[in-house]
């Protein structure tokens, strides 16, 4: 999505006014003079529709456009994350933030920019039209680096120039060499006119850097001035009327609906008089728009040395003397200002290249990220078959919970059996039939570590495969997967496995909570357990570690319906560890007492989930970072409320534009998809 050339809006004949002018001579000292060559007339196509009320229309635009700007700024970080072309590179963004928002709430000043290529005499023309020395003008290229603004008297004291000219640092004019200063900042040198040129002096006249200069910042500054201007005076020469960079610059201005006055400078007059129309026609065809007026300025070194410029309006038709500024004043500053602002609004509203297209791009990108989200949830997961844990881990916690409720006789018998059991365990260990508890736990830790490391490797492989099949997944996770320190990832996993006790305090609290809930719902069963305790067998638990991006589908249905879900599912950010409900062996209690088996399932499953947390934390905190949160944010882009709010505001803007200019329906497309 970039700057696209729009067909320049042309007004019906009944809405055009012909303004006839002849040669004018503007001097740096006397501002006006006589010209020795009579008789050339430009035609200035200016609207003369029903009188509008600029203050009320501007207030209406402000009501809609100010919240538009705020909403766009809130969406810009999201659009950048979605990979959408930066909005700052588009014509609509320039129209909104460089033109409309800075100017819709200020006094209506008509910004007239004098733009052109290298060594076309822009500064000489600017000085002559301003009636003051703005920039140094010499026969060789003066290399103006910063724009110069000639302001009406008193404007600098009552207006925030930095806000009116976004992107610039305003500095007061001291000498004609100020615009030539080599400064990395975008300076705007300003000077006020001590004497007004017109009865109603509302003009801001700007001399600009070369639009085709070798230094990129010169072109950037000229583009900022172009975007903020209402009318552009395009300065051409025989050498520069068909230059590619020059054409592109003025094509963008025409696309934004800005009126263009063409001044063909340094003409061998009158010998080249008949050639000028051909040059201008080539220029107009290249930029896709017609000039509102054309002037020729002879190459006159003597006059230029005195700061005098002769404007020959083309073609010749009348006897009135004028120059471009006088022509604009006669057309009406308020009308021209409103026309420029309406053109900027139309640029913002354009369906194909304006703000609506940017909103549509966000919605499309959001749908693409939803597909990436689904792919991650279905393809990037790993099942972990944990080794058989030491049987006493969970049972010891159950006995600890039961102990306060058991009788003294039962406890005495239990201690006797426990002593006998320990003796048998010791004897079995001595002959190699049964390893001691410490060794069983150590063996489990070693086996578990190997299983977790294999699972981490499998998980990384699957994520890497997903990166190869989905561009968005690759953009987010690919660089980390390809260049990440995998040895550090595995080291982190081992550290977490060593630091997590086989029986953590978190799990102990879960066991007690589950048993308390069970006792409240099954008091008779608990009393039965207290009279006939036995130990059930334990089988190898299995857990699944997956990405939570697609929702609860990764949690097995049996686990979700078994009750006590908090013991079956563990979240680490957007990585979830879940387990099926049937994990523990039934044993004597489970086989004979209703309700015991689901309880044991949950207790042993909760312990397995606790162990799966080791891998989940490594994935979330080390391997994936905040990537899954970012996937969720991008996938939800199309549902952001700012999109709907912006579309509503754009529709209101479109309605205002149609009311203000009834010809708009034929040129302005709707703001939303039909």
C-alpha positions in Angstrom: 0.0 0.0 0.0 1.8 3.1 -1.1 1.1 6.5 -2.7 -1.1 6.0 -5.7 -1.9 8.6 -8.3 -5.5 9.7 -8.1 -7.4 11.4 -10.9 -7.3 15.1 -10.2 -10.7 16.4 -9.4 -12.0 18.8 -12.1 -15.0 21.1 -11.5 -17.9 21.7 -13.9 -17.7 24.7 -16.1 -20.4 26.5 -14.1 -18.2 26.3 -11.1 -15.1 27.7 -12.7 -14.0 31.3 -12.8 -11.6 32.7 -15.5 -9.1 35.1 -14.1 -7.3 37.2 -16.6 -3.9 38.6 -15.9 -1.0 40.1 -17.9 2.6 40.6 -17.2 3.6 41.7 -13.7 6.9 42.8 -12.5 7.8 42.2 -8.8 10.9 43.9 -7.5 12.7 43.1 -4.2 12.5 46.8 -3.3 9.3 48.2 -4.8 7.3 45.0 -4.9 5.5 46.1 -8.1 6.7 47.6 -11.4 5.9 47.8 -15.0 7.0 45.2 -17.5 8.2 46.0 -21.0 6.5 43.1 -22.5 2.6 43.2 -22.7 -0.2 40.8 -23.0 -0.1 37.2 -21.6 -3.0 35.8 -19.6 -3.1 32.7 -17.3 -6.3 30.9 -16.6 -6.9 30.1 -12.9 -9.6 27.5 -12.4 -11.0 28.3 -8.9 -14.4 27.2 -7.5 -17.1 29.8 -7.1 -19.7 27.6 -5.6 -22.1 28.7 -2.9 -20.4 30.6 -0.1 -19.2 28.3 2.6 -18.4 29.2 6.2 -14.8 28.2 6.7 -14.9 28.4 10.5 -17.9 26.1 10.8 -16.7 23.6 8.2 -13.3 23.5 9.9 -14.9 22.9 13.2 -16.8 19.9 11.7 -13.7 18.4 10.3 -11.9 18.8 13.7 -14.8 17.0 15.4 -14.1 13.9 13.3 -10.5 14.1 12.4 -8.9 14.7 15.8 -10.3 11.4 17.2 -9.3 9.7 13.9 -5.7 10.8 14.5 -5.7 9.5 18.0 -7.1 6.1 17.0 -4.6 5.7 14.2 -1.8 6.4 16.6 -3.1 3.7 18.9 -3.2 1.2 16.0 0.2 2.0 14.4 2.3 -0.3 16.7 -0.1 -3.1 16.0 0.1 -2.5 12.2 3.9 -2.5 12.4 3.8 -5.8 14.2 1.5 -7.2 11.6 4.1 -6.3 8.9 1.9 -3.7 7.2 3.8 -1.0 5.3 4.4 2.0 7.7 1.5 4.4 7.5 4.0 7.4 7.5 5.0 6.3 3.9 1.4 6.8 2.6 -0.3 9.9 1.2 -3.3 9.6 3.5 -1.0 9.7 6.6 0.7 12.9 5.3 -2.7 14.4 4.5 -4.0 13.6 8.0 -1.0 14.3 10.3 0.9 16.9 8.2 -1.9 18.9 6.7 -5.3 18.4 8.4 -4.7 18.0 12.1 -2.2 20.9 12.3 -4.4 23.3 10.3 -8.1 22.6 11.0 -8.1 24.5 14.3 -5.9 27.4 13.3 -6.6 30.7 11.5 -7.0 30.1 7.8 -3.6 30.9 6.4 -2.9 29.9 2.8 0.4 28.0 2.6 2.0 28.6 -0.8 5.2 26.5 -1.5 7.7 27.3 -4.2 9.2 24.0 -5.2 11.5 22.8 -8.0 14.7 21.1 -8.9 18.3 22.1 -8.5 19.3 25.5 -9.8 15.9 26.5 -11.1 15.9 29.9 -9.4 13.4 29.2 -6.6 15.0 31.5 -4.1 15.0 34.4 -6.6 11.3 33.9 -7.2 10.5 33.5 -3.5 12.4 36.7 -2.7 10.5 38.6 -5.4 7.1 37.3 -4.5 7.7 37.9 -0.8 9.0 41.4 -1.3 11.8 40.6 1.1 15.2 38.8 1.2 14.4 35.2 2.4 17.3 33.2 0.9 20.5 34.1 -0.8 20.1 34.1 -4.6 23.1 34.0 -6.8 23.7 32.8 -10.4 25.1 29.5 -9.3 23.2 27.1 -7.2 22.9 28.4 -3.6 22.1 25.0 -2.2 19.3 26.0 0.1 19.2 23.3 2.8 16.2 24.4 4.9 12.9 25.9 4.0 12.2 29.5 4.6 8.7 30.8 5.5 7.6 34.4 4.9 4.7 35.0 7.4 2.1 37.7 7.7 3.0 40.2 10.4 2.2 39.0 13.9 1.6 35.3 13.1 4.7 34.0 14.9 3.5 35.6 18.1 0.0 34.1 18.1 0.6 30.7 16.5 2.6 27.6 17.4 4.7 27.3 14.3 6.1 23.9 15.4 2.6 22.5 15.5 1.6 24.2 12.2 4.7 22.8 10.4 5.1 19.2 11.9 8.5 17.7 11.5 10.3 21.1 11.6 12.1 23.1 14.3 11.2 26.8 13.7 14.0 29.4 14.0 13.8 33.1 13.5 15.4 34.5 10.4 18.7 36.4 11.0 20.4 36.6 7.6 19.8 35.3 4.1 22.5 32.7 4.8 20.4 31.0 7.5 18.8 28.5 5.1 22.2 27.3 3.9 23.3 26.2 7.4 24.5 22.5 7.6 22.3 21.3 10.4 21.0 17.7 10.8 17.7 19.0 12.2 14.9 19.9 9.9 15.0 23.7 10.5 12.2 26.0 9.3 13.6 29.6 9.0 10.8 32.1 9.4 10.5 35.8 8.8 7.5 38.1 9.0 6.5 40.6 6.4 6.6 44.2 7.7 4.3 45.3 5.0 1.3 43.4 3.6 1.2 42.4 0.0 -2.6 42.2 -0.2 -5.5 43.9 1.6 -6.2 40.7 3.4 -2.7 39.2 4.0 -3.2 35.5 4.9 -0.3 34.1 2.8 2.5 31.9 4.1 5.1 31.8 1.3 7.8 29.1 1.4 11.1 28.7 -0.3 12.1 25.0 -0.3 15.3 23.0 -0.7 15.9 21.2 -4.0 13.5 18.3 -4.6 16.2 16.4 -6.6 19.2 17.3 -4.5 22.0 14.8 -3.8 21.3 15.0 -0.1 18.3 12.9 0.9 17.3 15.2 3.7 16.8 18.0 1.2 14.1 16.0 -0.6 12.6 14.9 2.7 12.2 18.5 3.8 10.7 19.5 0.5 8.2 16.7 0.8 7.2 17.8 4.3 6.6 21.3 2.9 4.7 19.9 -0.1 2.4 17.9 2.3 1.6 20.9 4.5 1.0 23.3 1.6 -2.3 24.4 0.1 -1.0 25.6 -3.3 2.3 24.7 -5.0 4.2 26.9 -7.4 6.1 24.4 -9.5 9.3 26.0 -10.8 10.5 24.4 -14.1 13.2 25.1 -16.6 14.1 23.8 -20.0 16.4 21.3 -18.3 14.1 20.3 -15.4 10.5 20.1 -16.8 10.8 16.4 -17.6 13.2 15.2 -14.9 12.0 11.9 -13.3 12.4 13.0 -9.7 10.7 16.3 -10.4 7.8 14.5 -12.1 7.4 12.1 -9.1 7.4 15.0 -6.6 4.7 16.9 -8.4 2.7 13.8 -9.3 2.3 13.2 -5.6 1.2 16.8 -5.1 -1.4 16.4 -7.8 -2.6 13.2 -6.4 -3.3 15.0 -3.1 -5.5 17.5 -5.0 -3.2 20.5 -4.5 -3.5 23.2 -7.1 -0.3 23.7 -9.1 0.8 27.0 -10.6 3.6 26.4 -13.1 6.4 29.0 -13.5 8.8 28.2 -16.3 11.9 30.1 -15.3 15.1 31.3 -17.1 13.4 31.4 -20.5 15.1 32.9 -23.6 12.3 35.3 -24.2 10.6 35.7 -26.6 12.6 33.2 -28.7 11.4 30.2 -26.7 7.9 31.5 -26.1 6.3 29.0 -28.5 8.2 26.1 -26.9 6.8 26.6 -23.4 3.4 25.2 -24.1 5.0 21.9 -25.3 7.1 21.7 -22.2 4.2 22.3 -19.9 2.0 19.8 -21.8 4.7 17.1 -21.3 4.9 18.0 -17.6 1.1 17.8 -17.2 0.9 14.4 -18.9 3.7 13.1 -16.7 2.0 14.2 -13.4 -1.5 13.4 -14.4 -3.0 16.8 -13.8 -3.3 20.2 -15.5 -1.7 23.4 -14.2 -4.1 26.0 -12.8 -2.0 28.8 -14.3 1.3 29.1 -16.3 3.8 31.8 -16.1 7.1 32.4 -18.0 10.0 34.3 -16.4 12.7 35.5 -18.8 16.4 34.9 -18.1 17.4 38.5 -17.2 20.7 38.7 -15.3 20.5 42.5 -14.8 17.0 42.3 -13.4 17.8 39.3 -11.2 20.8 41.2 -9.8 18.3 43.9 -8.6 15.9 41.3 -7.3 13.4 42.0 -10.1 11.4 39.2 -11.8 9.1 39.6 -14.8 6.1 37.2 -14.9 4.6 36.5 -18.3 1.2 34.9 -17.9 0.4 32.4 -20.6 -1.5 32.5 -22.9 -2.0 36.2 -23.5 -5.7 37.3 -23.2 -6.2 40.4 -21.1 -4.7 43.7 -19.9 -4.7 43.3 -16.1 -1.3 43.2 -14.4 -0.7 40.4 -11.9 1.6 37.8 -10.5 0.9 34.4 -8.8 0.3 35.8 -5.4 -2.0 38.5 -6.6 -3.9 35.9 -8.6 -4.4 33.7 -5.5 -5.5 36.7 -3.5 -8.2 37.5 -6.1 -9.4 33.9 -6.1 -10.1 34.1 -2.3 -7.9 32.8 0.4 -10.7 31.1 2.4 -12.0 29.3 -0.7 -8.6 28.1 -1.6 -7.9 26.9 1.9 -11.2 25.0 2.1 -10.5 23.5 -1.3 -7.1 22.3 -0.1 -8.5 20.8 3.1 -11.2 19.0 1.2 -8.6 17.6 -1.1 -6.7 16.3 1.9 -9.9 14.8 3.4 -10.6 13.0 0.1 -7.0 11.6 0.2 -7.7 10.2 3.7 -11.0 8.7 2.6 -9.8 7.1 -0.6 -10.9 3.4 -0.6 -7.9 2.1 -2.6 -5.0 4.0 -1.0 -6.4 5.9 2.0 -7.1 5.1 5.6 -9.9 2.6 4.8 -7.4 0.5 2.9 -5.0 0.6 5.8 -7.8 -0.6 8.1 -8.7 -3.4 5.7 -5.0 -4.5 5.6 -5.0 -4.8 9.4 -8.1 -7.0 9.3 -6.6 -9.2 6.6 -3.3 -9.5 8.5 -5.3 -10.5 11.7 -7.0 -13.3 9.8 -3.6 -14.6 8.6 -2.3 -14.6 12.2 -5.4 -16.6 13.3 -4.3 -19.3 10.9 -0.8 -19.2 12.3 -2.4 -19.5 15.8 -4.3 -22.6 14.8 -1.2 -24.1 13.2 0.8 -23.7 16.4 -1.9 -25.2 18.6 -2.4 -28.3 16.4 1.2 -29.0 15.2 3.5 -27.7 18.0 3.0 -30.0 21.1 4.8 -32.9 22.7 3.5 -35.8 24.8 5.8 -36.8 27.7 5.7 -40.3 29.1 7.2 -39.7 32.5 9.0 -42.5 34.3 7.3 -44.4 37.0 7.5 -42.2 40.2 8.3 -43.6 43.6 5.0 -44.8 44.9 5.3 -43.2 48.3 5.3 -39.6 46.9 1.6 -39.1 46.7 0.6 -41.7 49.3 2.7 -40.0 52.0 0.7 -36.9 51.5 -2.5 -38.8 51.7 -1.4 -40.4 55.0 -0.3 -37.1 56.3 -3.8 -35.7 55.7 -5.4 -38.7 57.2 -3.2 -38.9 60.3 -5.1 -36.4 62.5 -8.3 -38.3 61.9 -7.0 -41.8 62.8 -7.5 -43.5 66.2 -4.7 -44.1 68.6 -5.1 -47.8 68.2 -4.9 -47.5 64.4 -1.9 -45.3 64.7 -0.2 -47.8 67.0 -0.9 -50.7 64.6 0.1 -48.5 61.7 3.4 -47.7 63.3 4.1 -51.3 64.0 3.4 -52.2 60.4 5.4 -49.3 59.3 8.4 -50.5 61.4 8.0 -54.0 60.0 7.7 -52.5 56.5 10.8 -50.5 56.9 12.6 -53.6 58.0 11.4 -55.6 55.0 12.4 -52.7 52.7 15.8 -52.7 54.3 16.3 -56.4 53.9 15.0 -56.3 50.3 17.4 -53.5 49.6 20.3 -55.4 51.1 19.7 -58.4 48.9 19.0 -56.2 45.8 15.3 -56.9 45.5 14.1 -53.4 46.3 16.2 -50.2 46.1 16.0 -47.8 49.0 13.8 -44.7 48.7 16.7 -42.3 48.1 18.0 -44.4 45.2 14.5 -44.7 43.8 14.1 -40.9 43.8 17.5 -40.4 42.3 16.8 -42.9 39.5 13.5 -41.2 38.8 15.2 -37.8 38.6 17.8 -39.1 36.1 15.1 -40.8 33.9 12.8 -37.8 34.1 15.6 -35.5 33.0 16.3 -37.6 30.0 12.6 -37.7 29.1 12.2 -33.9 29.4 15.3 -33.2 27.3 14.0 -35.4 24.5 10.7 -33.7 24.8 12.3 -30.2 24.5 14.2 -31.3 21.4 11.0 -32.7 19.8 9.2 -29.5 20.6 11.9 -27.3 19.0 11.9 -29.5 15.9 8.1 -29.2 15.5 8.2 -25.4 16.0 11.0 -25.2 13.4 9.0 -27.2 11.0 6.0 -24.9 11.6 8.3 -21.9 10.7 9.0 -23.5 7.4 5.3 -23.8 6.5 3.9 -20.5 7.8 5.5 -17.1 7.1 4.0 -15.4 10.1 5.2 -18.1 12.5 8.7 -17.8 10.9 8.7 -14.0 11.3 8.0 -14.3 15.0 9.9 -17.4 16.0 12.2 -18.2 13.1 15.1 -16.0 14.1 15.0 -17.2 17.7 14.9 -20.9 16.7 17.7 -20.5 14.1 20.1 -18.4 16.1 19.1 -19.2 19.7 21.6 -20.8 22.1 20.1 -24.3 22.3 22.7 -25.4 24.8 21.5 -22.7 27.2 17.9 -23.8 26.7 18.7 -27.4 27.7 20.8 -26.1 30.6 17.9 -24.1 31.8 15.7 -27.2 31.6 18.1 -29.2 33.7 18.4 -26.5 36.3 14.6 -26.2 36.7 14.4 -30.0 37.0 17.0 -30.1 39.8 15.5 -27.1 41.7 11.9 -28.4 41.7 11.4 -30.8 44.6 9.7 -34.1 43.9 7.0 -32.9 46.3 6.7 -29.1 46.2 4.7 -27.0 48.6 2.3 -26.0 45.8 1.5 -29.6 45.2 1.0 -30.4 48.9 -1.5 -27.6 49.1 -3.3 -29.0 46.1 -3.5 -32.4 47.6 -4.9 -31.1 50.9 -7.5 -29.0 49.0 -8.6 -32.0 46.9 -8.8 -34.3 50.0 -10.8 -31.7 51.9 -13.3 -31.4 49.0 -13.5 -35.2 48.8 -14.1 -35.5 52.5 -16.9 -32.9 52.5 -18.7 -34.8 49.7 -18.0 -38.4 50.8 -17.9 -38.5 54.6 -18.9 -42.2 54.7 -16.1 -43.2 52.4 -13.5 -41.4 54.5 -14.7 -43.2 57.6 -14.4 -46.5 55.7 -10.8 -45.6 54.6 -10.0 -45.0 58.3 -11.0 -48.5 59.1 -9.3 -50.3 56.2 -6.3 -48.6 54.8 -4.4 -50.1 51.9 -2.0 -48.9 49.2 -2.8 -48.9 45.5 -0.4 -49.4 42.7 1.0 -46.6 40.6 1.5 -46.6 36.8 3.5 -44.3 34.7 1.8 -40.9 34.2 1.7 -39.1 30.9 1.3 -35.4 30.2 1.0 -33.2 27.2 2.8 -29.9 26.8 1.3 -27.7 24.1 0.7 -24.1 23.1 -2.5 -22.6 24.4 -2.9 -20.3 21.5 -6.0 -22.0 20.1 -7.9 -22.3 23.3 -8.9 -25.2 25.6 -8.8 -27.9 22.8 -5.4 -28.9 24.1 -6.8 -30.0 27.4 -8.1 -33.6 27.2 -11.8 -33.9 27.6 -11.6 -36.4 30.4 -9.5 -34.0 32.4 -11.8 -31.1 31.9 -14.8 -33.1 33.2 -13.2 -35.0 36.0 -13.4 -32.2 38.5 -10.6 -30.5 40.3 -9.3 -29.0 37.1 -6.7 -26.9 38.9 -4.8 -30.1 39.6 -4.9 -31.3 36.0 -3.9 -28.2 34.0 -1.0 -25.9 34.7 -0.5 -22.7 32.8 2.9 -21.0 32.3 2.0 -18.0 30.2 0.4 -19.5 27.1 2.1 -22.9 27.5 -0.2 -25.4 29.0 0.5 -28.8 30.6 -2.5 -31.1 30.6 -3.0 -34.8 31.4 -5.7 -37.4 30.8 -7.8 -38.3 33.8 -6.9 -42.0 34.2 -3.3 -42.2 35.5 -3.2 -44.0 38.8 -3.6 -47.7 39.4 -6.7 -48.8 41.3 -5.2 -50.8 44.1 -7.3 -52.2 46.9 -9.0 -48.9 47.8 -9.7 -47.9 44.3 -11.2 -51.2 43.4 -13.6 -51.4 46.3 -14.7 -47.9 47.2 -16.9 -45.8 44.9 -15.5 -42.3 44.3 -11.9 -43.1 45.3 -10.6 -43.8 41.7 -11.4 -40.3 40.4 -9.8 -38.8 43.5 -6.6 -40.8 43.0 -6.7 -39.9 39.3 -6.7 -36.3 40.1 -4.0 -36.5 42.8 -1.6 -38.4 40.6 -2.4 -36.4 37.5 -1.8 -33.2 39.4 1.6 -34.5 40.4 2.4 -35.3 36.7 1.3 -31.8 35.7 3.6 -30.4 38.3 6.5 -32.2 36.7 5.5 -31.0 33.3 5.8 -27.5 34.5 9.5 -27.8 34.2 9.4 -28.0 30.4 6.6 -25.5 30.2 8.6 -22.8 32.1 11.7 -23.4 29.9 9.6 -23.0 26.8 7.8 -19.9 27.9 10.5 -18.1 29.7 13.6 -19.0 27.7 12.7 -20.5 24.3 9.5 -18.6 23.3 9.7 -15.4 25.3 6.6 -13.4 24.9 6.0 -14.8 21.4 2.7 -16.5 22.2 1.2 -13.4 23.8 2.2 -11.6 20.6 0.5 -14.3 18.4 -2.7 -13.8 20.4 -2.5 -10.0 20.1 -2.0 -10.1 16.4 -4.6 -12.8 15.8 -7.2 -10.5 17.6 -6.2 -7.5 15.4 -9.4 -7.6 13.4 -11.6 -7.4 16.5 -9.9 -4.2 17.9 -12.6 -1.6 18.7 -10.5 1.1 17.1 -11.3 -0.3 13.7 -15.0 0.1 14.0 -14.7 3.5 15.6 -12.5 4.7 12.8 -14.8 3.4 10.1 -17.7 5.2 11.7 -15.7 8.5 11.9 -14.7 8.1 8.3 -18.3 7.7 7.2 -19.1 10.9 9.1 -16.3 12.6 7.3 -17.5 11.4 4.0 -21.0 12.7 4.7 -19.5 16.1 5.6 -17.5 16.2 2.4 -20.6 15.3 0.3 -22.6 18.1 1.9 -19.8 20.6 1.5 -19.0 19.6 -2.1 -22.0 17.9 -3.9 -19.7 16.9 -6.8 -17.9 14.4 -4.6 -20.0 11.3 -5.2 -18.6 10.9 -8.7 -15.0 11.1 -7.6 -14.9 9.8 -4.0 -15.4 6.1 -3.4 -17.1 4.8 -0.3 -15.1 4.2 2.8 -16.2 0.6 3.4 -16.4 -2.6 1.5 -19.7 -2.8 -0.4 
